[in-house]
Amino acid sequence: MNGFWIIFWAALLGLTLLAYTTLAVVVTIGGYQDIRAMFRKLRERDE
């Protein structure tokens, strides 16, 4: 029975790390695009 819990917690940890990594990548890409759009609008406003 101990083997089940080791596998269970290892799988849960792996899935959690995968979810957080995916979220971090999505937020980073979205933030980068937002910052580029903000600077583009600021540049257009000053011209």
All heavy atoms as atom14 arrays in JSON, in Angstrom:
{
  "sequence": "MNGFWIIFWAALLGLTLLAYTTLAVVVTIGGYQDIRAMFRKLRERDE",
  "atom14_mask": [
    [1, 1, 1, 1, 1, 1, 1, 1, 0, 0, 0, 0, 0, 0],
    [1, 1, 1, 1, 1, 1, 1, 1, 0, 0, 0, 0, 0, 0],
    [1, 1, 1, 1, 0, 0, 0, 0, 0, 0, 0, 0, 0, 0],
    [1, 1, 1, 1, 1, 1, 1, 1, 1, 1, 1, 0, 0, 0],
    [1, 1, 1, 1, 1, 1, 1, 1, 1, 1, 1, 1, 1, 1],
    [1, 1, 1, 1, 1, 1, 1, 1, 0, 0, 0, 0, 0, 0],
    [1, 1, 1, 1, 1, 1, 1, 1, 0, 0, 0, 0, 0, 0],
    [1, 1, 1, 1, 1, 1, 1, 1, 1, 1, 1, 0, 0, 0],
    [1, 1, 1, 1, 1, 1, 1, 1, 1, 1, 1, 1, 1, 1],
    [1, 1, 1, 1, 1, 0, 0, 0, 0, 0, 0, 0, 0, 0],
    [1, 1, 1, 1, 1, 0, 0, 0, 0, 0, 0, 0, 0, 0],
    [1, 1, 1, 1, 1, 1, 1, 1, 0, 0, 0, 0, 0, 0],
    [1, 1, 1, 1, 1, 1, 1, 1, 0, 0, 0, 0, 0, 0],
    [1, 1, 1, 1, 0, 0, 0, 0, 0, 0, 0, 0, 0, 0],
    [1, 1, 1, 1, 1, 1, 1, 1, 0, 0, 0, 0, 0, 0],
    [1, 1, 1, 1, 1, 1, 1, 0, 0, 0, 0, 0, 0, 0],
    [1, 1, 1, 1, 1, 1, 1, 1, 0, 0, 0, 0, 0, 0],
    [1, 1, 1, 1, 1, 1, 1, 1, 0, 0, 0, 0, 0, 0],
    [1, 1, 1, 1, 1, 0, 0, 0, 0, 0, 0, 0, 0, 0],
    [1, 1, 1, 1, 1, 1, 1, 1, 1, 1, 1, 1, 0, 0],
    [1, 1, 1, 1, 1, 1, 1, 0, 0, 0, 0, 0, 0, 0],
    [1, 1, 1, 1, 1, 1, 1, 0, 0, 0, 0, 0, 0, 0],
    [1, 1, 1, 1, 1, 1, 1, 1, 0, 0, 0, 0, 0, 0],
    [1, 1, 1, 1, 1, 0, 0, 0, 0, 0, 0, 0, 0, 0],
    [1, 1, 1, 1, 1, 1, 1, 0, 0, 0, 0, 0, 0, 0],
    [1, 1, 1, 1, 1, 1, 1, 0, 0, 0, 0, 0, 0, 0],
    [1, 1, 1, 1, 1, 1, 1, 0, 0, 0, 0, 0, 0, 0],
    [1, 1, 1, 1, 1, 1, 1, 0, 0, 0, 0, 0, 0, 0],
    [1, 1, 1, 1, 1, 1, 1, 1, 0, 0, 0, 0, 0, 0],
    [1, 1, 1, 1, 0, 0, 0, 0, 0, 0, 0, 0, 0, 0],
    [1, 1, 1, 1, 0, 0, 0, 0, 0, 0, 0, 0, 0, 0],
    [1, 1, 1, 1, 1, 1, 1, 1, 1, 1, 1, 1, 0, 0],
    [1, 1, 1, 1, 1, 1, 1, 1, 1, 0, 0, 0, 0, 0],
    [1, 1, 1, 1, 1, 1, 1, 1, 0, 0, 0, 0, 0, 0],
    [1, 1, 1, 1, 1, 1, 1, 1, 0, 0, 0, 0, 0, 0],
    [1, 1, 1, 1, 1, 1, 1, 1, 1, 1, 1, 0, 0, 0],
    [1, 1, 1, 1, 1, 0, 0, 0, 0, 0, 0, 0, 0, 0],
    [1, 1, 1, 1, 1, 1, 1, 1, 0, 0, 0, 0, 0, 0],
    [1, 1, 1, 1, 1, 1, 1, 1, 1, 1, 1, 0, 0, 0],
    [1, 1, 1, 1, 1, 1, 1, 1, 1, 1, 1, 0, 0, 0],
    [1, 1, 1, 1, 1, 1, 1, 1, 1, 0, 0, 0, 0, 0],
    [1, 1, 1, 1, 1, 1, 1, 1, 0, 0, 0, 0, 0, 0],
    [1, 1, 1, 1, 1, 1, 1, 1, 1, 1, 1, 0, 0, 0],
    [1, 1, 1, 1, 1, 1, 1, 1, 1, 0, 0, 0, 0, 0],
    [1, 1, 1, 1, 1, 1, 1, 1, 1, 1, 1, 0, 0, 0],
    [1, 1, 1, 1, 1, 1, 1, 1, 0, 0, 0, 0, 0, 0],
    [1, 1, 1, 1, 1, 1, 1, 1, 1, 0, 0, 0, 0, 0]
  ],
  "atom14_positions": [
    [[0.81, -1.21, 0.0], [0.0, 0.0, 0.0], [0.86, 1.27, 0.0], [0.44, 2.3, -0.49], [-0.93, -0.04, 1.23], [-1.99, 1.01, 1.23], [-3.15, 0.7, -0.11], [-4.27, 2.02, 0.13], [0.0, 0.0, 0.0], [0.0, 0.0, 0.0], [0.0, 0.0, 0.0], [0.0, 0.0, 0.0], [0.0, 0.0, 0.0], [0.0, 0.0, 0.0]],
    [[2.05, 1.21, 0.58], [2.92, 2.39, 0.6], [3.31, 2.82, -0.8], [3.48, 4.01, -1.07], [4.18, 2.12, 1.42], [3.91, 2.22, 2.91], [2.9, 2.78, 3.32], [4.81, 1.68, 3.7], [0.0, 0.0, 0.0], [0.0, 0.0, 0.0], [0.0, 0.0, 0.0], [0.0, 0.0, 0.0], [0.0, 0.0, 0.0], [0.0, 0.0, 0.0]],
    [[3.49, 1.86, -1.71], [3.86, 2.19, -3.09], [2.8, 3.02, -3.78], [3.12, 3.9, -4.58], [0.0, 0.0, 0.0], [0.0, 0.0, 0.0], [0.0, 0.0, 0.0], [0.0, 0.0, 0.0], [0.0, 0.0, 0.0], [0.0, 0.0, 0.0], [0.0, 0.0, 0.0], [0.0, 0.0, 0.0], [0.0, 0.0, 0.0], [0.0, 0.0, 0.0]],
    [[1.54, 2.77, -3.46], [0.45, 3.55, -4.05], [0.58, 5.03, -3.69], [0.44, 5.89, -4.55], [-0.9, 3.01, -3.58], [-2.05, 3.95, -3.9], [-2.54, 4.03, -5.2], [-2.59, 4.77, -2.92], [-3.58, 4.91, -5.51], [-3.62, 5.65, -3.23], [-4.12, 5.72, -4.52], [0.0, 0.0, 0.0], [0.0, 0.0, 0.0], [0.0, 0.0, 0.0]],
    [[0.84, 5.32, -2.42], [0.91, 6.72, -1.98], [2.11, 7.44, -2.57], [2.05, 8.62, -2.9], [0.92, 6.8, -0.46], [-0.41, 6.44, 0.12], [-0.71, 5.34, 0.85], [-1.64, 7.17, -0.04], [-2.04, 5.34, 1.17], [-2.64, 6.45, 0.64], [-1.99, 8.35, -0.69], [-3.96, 6.88, 0.69], [-3.3, 8.78, -0.64], [-4.27, 8.05, 0.04]],
    [[3.21, 6.73, -2.73], [4.39, 7.35, -3.35], [4.07, 7.72, -4.79], [4.37, 8.84, -5.24], [5.59, 6.39, -3.27], [6.04, 6.24, -1.82], [6.75, 6.89, -4.14], [7.08, 5.17, -1.59], [0.0, 0.0, 0.0], [0.0, 0.0, 0.0], [0.0, 0.0, 0.0], [0.0, 0.0, 0.0], [0.0, 0.0, 0.0], [0.0, 0.0, 0.0]],
    [[3.45, 6.81, -5.52], [3.07, 7.08, -6.91], [2.03, 8.2, -6.96], [2.11, 9.1, -7.8], [2.55, 5.79, -7.59], [3.69, 4.79, -7.72], [1.93, 6.1, -8.94], [3.25, 3.4, -8.15], [0.0, 0.0, 0.0], [0.0, 0.0, 0.0], [0.0, 0.0, 0.0], [0.0, 0.0, 0.0], [0.0, 0.0, 0.0], [0.0, 0.0, 0.0]],
    [[1.05, 8.15, -6.07], [0.0, 9.17, -6.04], [0.59, 10.56, -5.84], [0.29, 11.49, -6.6], [-1.0, 8.85, -4.93], [-2.01, 9.94, -4.7], [-3.09, 10.09, -5.54], [-1.86, 10.82, -3.63], [-4.03, 11.1, -5.35], [-2.78, 11.84, -3.42], [-3.87, 11.97, -4.28], [0.0, 0.0, 0.0], [0.0, 0.0, 0.0], [0.0, 0.0, 0.0]],
    [[1.43, 10.73, -4.8], [1.98, 12.06, -4.51], [2.98, 12.5, -5.57], [3.06, 13.69, -5.89], [2.6, 12.08, -3.11], [1.55, 12.07, -2.05], [1.3, 11.08, -1.17], [0.58, 13.1, -1.8], [0.24, 11.43, -0.36], [-0.23, 12.65, -0.73], [0.31, 14.33, -2.37], [-1.28, 13.41, -0.22], [-0.75, 15.09, -1.86], [-1.52, 14.63, -0.8]],
    [[3.72, 11.59, -6.14], [4.65, 11.94, -7.22], [3.88, 12.41, -8.45], [4.26, 13.41, -9.08], [5.54, 10.74, -7.56], [0.0, 0.0, 0.0], [0.0, 0.0, 0.0], [0.0, 0.0, 0.0], [0.0, 0.0, 0.0], [0.0, 0.0, 0.0], [0.0, 0.0, 0.0], [0.0, 0.0, 0.0], [0.0, 0.0, 0.0], [0.0, 0.0, 0.0]],
    [[2.79, 11.72, -8.78], [1.97, 12.12, -9.92], [1.31, 13.47, -9.66], [1.27, 14.33, -10.54], [0.92, 11.06, -10.22], [0.0, 0.0, 0.0], [0.0, 0.0, 0.0], [0.0, 0.0, 0.0], [0.0, 0.0, 0.0], [0.0, 0.0, 0.0], [0.0, 0.0, 0.0], [0.0, 0.0, 0.0], [0.0, 0.0, 0.0], [0.0, 0.0, 0.0]],
    [[0.82, 13.66, -8.44], [0.19, 14.94, -8.1], [1.2, 16.08, -8.17], [0.9, 17.16, -8.7], [-0.43, 14.86, -6.7], [-1.29, 16.04, -6.28], [-2.5, 16.18, -7.19], [-1.71, 15.88, -4.83], [0.0, 0.0, 0.0], [0.0, 0.0, 0.0], [0.0, 0.0, 0.0], [0.0, 0.0, 0.0], [0.0, 0.0, 0.0], [0.0, 0.0, 0.0]],
    [[2.39, 15.85, -7.65], [3.44, 16.86, -7.72], [3.8, 17.17, -9.18], [3.93, 18.33, -9.57], [4.68, 16.38, -6.97], [5.9, 17.29, -7.02], [5.59, 18.63, -6.36], [7.1, 16.63, -6.38], [0.0, 0.0, 0.0], [0.0, 0.0, 0.0], [0.0, 0.0, 0.0], [0.0, 0.0, 0.0], [0.0, 0.0, 0.0], [0.0, 0.0, 0.0]],
    [[3.94, 16.13, -9.99], [4.26, 16.32, -11.41], [3.19, 17.11, -12.14], [3.49, 18.03, -12.91], [0.0, 0.0, 0.0], [0.0, 0.0, 0.0], [0.0, 0.0, 0.0], [0.0, 0.0, 0.0], [0.0, 0.0, 0.0], [0.0, 0.0, 0.0], [0.0, 0.0, 0.0], [0.0, 0.0, 0.0], [0.0, 0.0, 0.0], [0.0, 0.0, 0.0]],
    [[1.93, 16.77, -11.9], [0.83, 17.49, -12.56], [0.76, 18.95, -12.09], [0.51, 19.85, -12.9], [-0.5, 16.79, -12.28], [-0.71, 15.45, -12.97], [-1.98, 14.78, -12.48], [-0.77, 15.64, -14.48], [0.0, 0.0, 0.0], [0.0, 0.0, 0.0], [0.0, 0.0, 0.0], [0.0, 0.0, 0.0], [0.0, 0.0, 0.0], [0.0, 0.0, 0.0]],
    [[1.01, 19.17, -10.81], [1.0, 20.53, -10.28], [2.13, 21.36, -10.9], [1.91, 22.5, -11.31], [1.14, 20.51, -8.75], [0.08, 19.72, -8.21], [1.07, 21.9, -8.18], [0.0, 0.0, 0.0], [0.0, 0.0, 0.0], [0.0, 0.0, 0.0], [0.0, 0.0, 0.0], [0.0, 0.0, 0.0], [0.0, 0.0, 0.0], [0.0, 0.0, 0.0]],
    [[3.31, 20.79, -10.97], [4.44, 21.51, -11.58], [4.17, 21.8, -13.06], [4.5, 22.88, -13.55], [5.73, 20.71, -11.42], [6.29, 20.63, -10.0], [7.49, 19.69, -9.96], [6.67, 22.01, -9.5], [0.0, 0.0, 0.0], [0.0, 0.0, 0.0], [0.0, 0.0, 0.0], [0.0, 0.0, 0.0], [0.0, 0.0, 0.0], [0.0, 0.0, 0.0]],
    [[3.58, 20.85, -13.75], [3.23, 21.06, -15.15], [2.21, 22.18, -15.31], [2.35, 23.04, -16.18], [2.7, 19.76, -15.76], [2.28, 19.83, -17.23], [3.49, 20.11, -18.11], [1.62, 18.52, -17.64], [0.0, 0.0, 0.0], [0.0, 0.0, 0.0], [0.0, 0.0, 0.0], [0.0, 0.0, 0.0], [0.0, 0.0, 0.0], [0.0, 0.0, 0.0]],
    [[1.2, 22.19, -14.44], [0.17, 23.22, -14.51], [0.76, 24.61, -14.23], [0.48, 25.57, -14.95], [-0.95, 22.91, -13.52], [0.0, 0.0, 0.0], [0.0, 0.0, 0.0], [0.0, 0.0, 0.0], [0.0, 0.0, 0.0], [0.0, 0.0, 0.0], [0.0, 0.0, 0.0], [0.0, 0.0, 0.0], [0.0, 0.0, 0.0], [0.0, 0.0, 0.0]],
    [[1.58, 24.72, -13.2], [2.17, 26.01, -12.87], [3.16, 26.47, -13.95], [3.24, 27.66, -14.26], [2.87, 25.97, -11.52], [1.9, 26.11, -10.36], [1.75, 25.09, -9.44], [1.13, 27.25, -10.2], [0.86, 25.2, -8.4], [0.23, 27.37, -9.16], [0.11, 26.35, -8.25], [-0.77, 26.46, -7.22], [0.0, 0.0, 0.0], [0.0, 0.0, 0.0]],
    [[3.9, 25.54, -14.52], [4.83, 25.9, -15.59], [4.06, 26.41, -16.8], [4.43, 27.43, -17.41], [5.7, 24.69, -15.97], [6.42, 24.26, -14.81], [6.67, 25.03, -17.08], [0.0, 0.0, 0.0], [0.0, 0.0, 0.0], [0.0, 0.0, 0.0], [0.0, 0.0, 0.0], [0.0, 0.0, 0.0], [0.0, 0.0, 0.0], [0.0, 0.0, 0.0]],
    [[2.99, 25.72, -17.16], [2.16, 26.15, -18.28], [1.57, 27.52, -18.02], [1.6, 28.4, -18.9], [1.03, 25.12, -18.53], [1.6, 23.84, -18.75], [0.17, 25.52, -19.71], [0.0, 0.0, 0.0], [0.0, 0.0, 0.0], [0.0, 0.0, 0.0], [0.0, 0.0, 0.0], [0.0, 0.0, 0.0], [0.0, 0.0, 0.0], [0.0, 0.0, 0.0]],
    [[1.06, 27.74, -16.83], [0.49, 29.03, -16.47], [1.54, 30.13, -16.53], [1.28, 31.22, -17.04], [-0.11, 28.96, -15.07], [-0.81, 30.2, -14.56], [-2.01, 30.55, -15.44], [-1.25, 30.0, -13.12], [0.0, 0.0, 0.0], [0.0, 0.0, 0.0], [0.0, 0.0, 0.0], [0.0, 0.0, 0.0], [0.0, 0.0, 0.0], [0.0, 0.0, 0.0]],
    [[2.73, 29.86, -16.04], [3.81, 30.85, -16.07], [4.17, 31.23, -17.51], [4.39, 32.41, -17.82], [5.03, 30.33, -15.34], [0.0, 0.0, 0.0], [0.0, 0.0, 0.0], [0.0, 0.0, 0.0], [0.0, 0.0, 0.0], [0.0, 0.0, 0.0], [0.0, 0.0, 0.0], [0.0, 0.0, 0.0], [0.0, 0.0, 0.0], [0.0, 0.0, 0.0]],
    [[4.22, 30.26, -18.4], [4.55, 30.53, -19.8], [3.45, 31.37, -20.45], [3.73, 32.35, -21.15], [4.79, 29.21, -20.57], [4.86, 29.45, -22.07], [6.04, 28.52, -20.07], [0.0, 0.0, 0.0], [0.0, 0.0, 0.0], [0.0, 0.0, 0.0], [0.0, 0.0, 0.0], [0.0, 0.0, 0.0], [0.0, 0.0, 0.0], [0.0, 0.0, 0.0]],
    [[2.2, 31.01, -20.22], [1.07, 31.74, -20.82], [1.04, 33.19, -20.32], [0.88, 34.12, -21.1], [-0.26, 31.02, -20.52], [-1.46, 31.88, -20.88], [-0.32, 29.7, -21.27], [0.0, 0.0, 0.0], [0.0, 0.0, 0.0], [0.0, 0.0, 0.0], [0.0, 0.0, 0.0], [0.0, 0.0, 0.0], [0.0, 0.0, 0.0], [0.0, 0.0, 0.0]],
    [[1.23, 33.38, -19.02], [1.21, 34.73, -18.45], [2.39, 35.55, -18.96], [2.25, 36.73, -19.26], [1.2, 34.66, -16.9], [1.48, 36.01, -16.28], [-0.13, 34.1, -16.42], [0.0, 0.0, 0.0], [0.0, 0.0, 0.0], [0.0, 0.0, 0.0], [0.0, 0.0, 0.0], [0.0, 0.0, 0.0], [0.0, 0.0, 0.0], [0.0, 0.0, 0.0]],
    [[3.55, 34.92, -19.1], [4.74, 35.62, -19.6], [4.53, 36.07, -21.04], [4.82, 37.22, -21.39], [5.98, 34.72, -19.5], [6.17, 34.36, -18.14], [7.22, 35.41, -20.03], [0.0, 0.0, 0.0], [0.0, 0.0, 0.0], [0.0, 0.0, 0.0], [0.0, 0.0, 0.0], [0.0, 0.0, 0.0], [0.0, 0.0, 0.0], [0.0, 0.0, 0.0]],
    [[4.02, 35.2, -21.88], [3.79, 35.55, -23.29], [2.73, 36.65, -23.38], [2.9, 37.62, -24.11], [3.37, 34.3, -24.09], [4.55, 33.34, -24.21], [2.86, 34.69, -25.48], [4.21, 31.99, -24.78], [0.0, 0.0, 0.0], [0.0, 0.0, 0.0], [0.0, 0.0, 0.0], [0.0, 0.0, 0.0], [0.0, 0.0, 0.0], [0.0, 0.0, 0.0]],
    [[1.64, 36.51, -22.64], [0.59, 37.53, -22.67], [1.08, 38.87, -22.15], [0.76, 39.92, -22.71], [0.0, 0.0, 0.0], [0.0, 0.0, 0.0], [0.0, 0.0, 0.0], [0.0, 0.0, 0.0], [0.0, 0.0, 0.0], [0.0, 0.0, 0.0], [0.0, 0.0, 0.0], [0.0, 0.0, 0.0], [0.0, 0.0, 0.0], [0.0, 0.0, 0.0]],
    [[1.86, 38.85, -21.08], [2.41, 40.09, -20.54], [3.35, 40.77, -21.51], [3.34, 41.99, -21.66], [0.0, 0.0, 0.0], [0.0, 0.0, 0.0], [0.0, 0.0, 0.0], [0.0, 0.0, 0.0], [0.0, 0.0, 0.0], [0.0, 0.0, 0.0], [0.0, 0.0, 0.0], [0.0, 0.0, 0.0], [0.0, 0.0, 0.0], [0.0, 0.0, 0.0]],
    [[4.17, 39.98, -22.18], [5.1, 40.53, -23.17], [4.33, 41.21, -24.3], [4.68, 42.32, -24.71], [5.99, 39.41, -23.72], [6.93, 39.84, -24.8], [8.04, 40.61, -24.51], [6.71, 39.49, -26.13], [8.9, 41.03, -25.5], [7.56, 39.88, -27.13], [8.67, 40.66, -26.81], [9.51, 41.06, -27.81], [0.0, 0.0, 0.0], [0.0, 0.0, 0.0]],
    [[3.28, 40.56, -24.76], [2.48, 41.16, -25.84], [1.78, 42.43, -25.37], [1.69, 43.41, -26.12], [1.46, 40.15, -26.35], [2.08, 39.0, -27.1], [1.09, 37.93, -27.48], [-0.03, 37.89, -26.99], [1.5, 37.02, -28.36], [0.0, 0.0, 0.0], [0.0, 0.0, 0.0], [0.0, 0.0, 0.0], [0.0, 0.0, 0.0], [0.0, 0.0, 0.0]],
    [[1.3, 42.44, -24.13], [0.66, 43.64, -23.59], [1.64, 44.8, -23.47], [1.3, 45.95, -23.78], [0.04, 43.36, -22.22], [-1.22, 42.51, -22.31], [-1.78, 42.39, -23.42], [-1.64, 41.98, -21.26], [0.0, 0.0, 0.0], [0.0, 0.0, 0.0], [0.0, 0.0, 0.0], [0.0, 0.0, 0.0], [0.0, 0.0, 0.0], [0.0, 0.0, 0.0]],
    [[2.85, 44.52, -23.02], [3.86, 45.56, -22.89], [4.24, 46.12, -24.26], [4.39, 47.33, -24.43], [5.09, 45.03, -22.13], [4.72, 44.82, -20.66], [6.27, 45.99, -22.24], [5.78, 44.1, -19.85], [0.0, 0.0, 0.0], [0.0, 0.0, 0.0], [0.0, 0.0, 0.0], [0.0, 0.0, 0.0], [0.0, 0.0, 0.0], [0.0, 0.0, 0.0]],
    [[4.39, 45.23, -25.25], [4.69, 45.71, -26.61], [3.57, 46.61, -27.13], [3.83, 47.65, -27.73], [4.88, 44.52, -27.56], [6.22, 43.84, -27.36], [6.46, 42.79, -28.39], [6.45, 43.37, -29.73], [6.28, 42.68, -30.84], [6.11, 41.39, -30.79], [6.29, 43.28, -32.01], [0.0, 0.0, 0.0], [0.0, 0.0, 0.0], [0.0, 0.0, 0.0]],
    [[2.31, 46.2, -26.89], [1.18, 47.01, -27.35], [1.15, 48.36, -26.63], [0.86, 49.39, -27.24], [-0.13, 46.25, -27.11], [0.0, 0.0, 0.0], [0.0, 0.0, 0.0], [0.0, 0.0, 0.0], [0.0, 0.0, 0.0], [0.0, 0.0, 0.0], [0.0, 0.0, 0.0], [0.0, 0.0, 0.0], [0.0, 0.0, 0.0], [0.0, 0.0, 0.0]],
    [[1.46, 48.36, -25.34], [1.48, 49.6, -24.58], [2.53, 50.57, -25.14], [2.25, 51.75, -25.36], [1.78, 49.33, -23.11], [1.85, 50.59, -22.26], [2.39, 50.27, -20.58], [4.11, 49.84, -20.86], [0.0, 0.0, 0.0], [0.0, 0.0, 0.0], [0.0, 0.0, 0.0], [0.0, 0.0, 0.0], [0.0, 0.0, 0.0], [0.0, 0.0, 0.0]],
    [[3.74, 50.07, -25.39], [4.79, 50.94, -25.93], [4.45, 51.42, -27.33], [4.75, 52.55, -27.71], [6.14, 50.23, -25.91], [6.79, 50.24, -24.56], [7.13, 49.06, -23.93], [7.06, 51.43, -23.9], [7.72, 49.06, -22.68], [7.66, 51.45, -22.65], [7.99, 50.26, -22.03], [0.0, 0.0, 0.0], [0.0, 0.0, 0.0], [0.0, 0.0, 0.0]],
    [[3.8, 50.56, -28.13], [3.38, 50.96, -29.46], [2.38, 52.12, -29.39], [2.49, 53.11, -30.1], [2.77, 49.78, -30.21], [2.49, 50.04, -31.67], [1.92, 48.82, -32.4], [2.65, 47.59, -32.12], [2.12, 46.52, -31.52], [0.85, 46.52, -31.15], [2.84, 45.43, -31.31], [0.0, 0.0, 0.0], [0.0, 0.0, 0.0], [0.0, 0.0, 0.0]],
    [[1.41, 52.01, -28.48], [0.41, 53.07, -28.33], [1.04, 54.36, -27.79], [0.68, 55.46, -28.22], [-0.71, 52.62, -27.4], [-1.63, 51.6, -28.02], [-2.71, 51.16, -27.06], [-3.59, 50.1, -27.69], [-4.61, 49.61, -26.76], [0.0, 0.0, 0.0], [0.0, 0.0, 0.0], [0.0, 0.0, 0.0], [0.0, 0.0, 0.0], [0.0, 0.0, 0.0]],
    [[1.99, 54.22, -26.88], [2.67, 55.42, -26.36], [3.48, 56.09, -27.46], [3.51, 57.34, -27.55], [3.59, 55.02, -25.19], [2.92, 54.71, -23.88], [3.92, 54.14, -22.9], [2.23, 55.94, -23.32], [0.0, 0.0, 0.0], [0.0, 0.0, 0.0], [0.0, 0.0, 0.0], [0.0, 0.0, 0.0], [0.0, 0.0, 0.0], [0.0, 0.0, 0.0]],
    [[4.14, 55.29, -28.29], [4.93, 55.86, -29.38], [4.02, 56.57, -30.39], [4.33, 57.66, -30.86], [5.72, 54.73, -30.06], [6.81, 55.2, -30.95], [7.72, 54.09, -31.45], [7.09, 52.78, -31.6], [7.35, 51.72, -30.81], [8.21, 51.82, -29.82], [6.77, 50.56, -31.02], [0.0, 0.0, 0.0], [0.0, 0.0, 0.0], [0.0, 0.0, 0.0]],
    [[2.85, 55.96, -30.72], [1.91, 56.57, -31.66], [1.32, 57.87, -31.08], [1.09, 58.83, -31.8], [0.78, 55.6, -31.99], [1.24, 54.43, -32.83], [0.16, 53.35, -32.95], [-0.92, 53.52, -32.34], [0.41, 52.36, -33.66], [0.0, 0.0, 0.0], [0.0, 0.0, 0.0], [0.0, 0.0, 0.0], [0.0, 0.0, 0.0], [0.0, 0.0, 0.0]],
    [[1.11, 57.9, -29.77], [0.53, 59.07, -29.15], [1.49, 60.25, -29.16], [1.07, 61.39, -29.3], [0.16, 58.73, -27.69], [-0.67, 59.78, -27.02], [-0.91, 59.43, -25.6], [0.31, 59.78, -24.87], [0.46, 59.67, -23.58], [-0.52, 59.18, -22.85], [1.57, 60.02, -22.98], [0.0, 0.0, 0.0], [0.0, 0.0, 0.0], [0.0, 0.0, 0.0]],
    [[2.77, 59.98, -29.06], [3.77, 61.05, -29.0], [4.15, 61.57, -30.39], [4.78, 62.61, -30.5], [5.03, 60.57, -28.28], [4.79, 60.41, -26.79], [3.82, 60.99, -26.27], [5.57, 59.69, -26.14], [0.0, 0.0, 0.0], [0.0, 0.0, 0.0], [0.0, 0.0, 0.0], [0.0, 0.0, 0.0], [0.0, 0.0, 0.0], [0.0, 0.0, 0.0]],
    [[3.8, 60.87, -31.43], [4.17, 61.32, -32.79], [3.3, 62.41, -33.29], [2.26, 62.73, -32.94], [4.13, 60.13, -33.75], [5.24, 59.15, -33.49], [5.17, 57.94, -34.4], [4.14, 57.75, -35.1], [6.12, 57.17, -34.42], [0.0, 0.0, 0.0], [0.0, 0.0, 0.0], [0.0, 0.0, 0.0], [0.0, 0.0, 0.0], [0.0, 0.0, 0.0]]
  ]
}
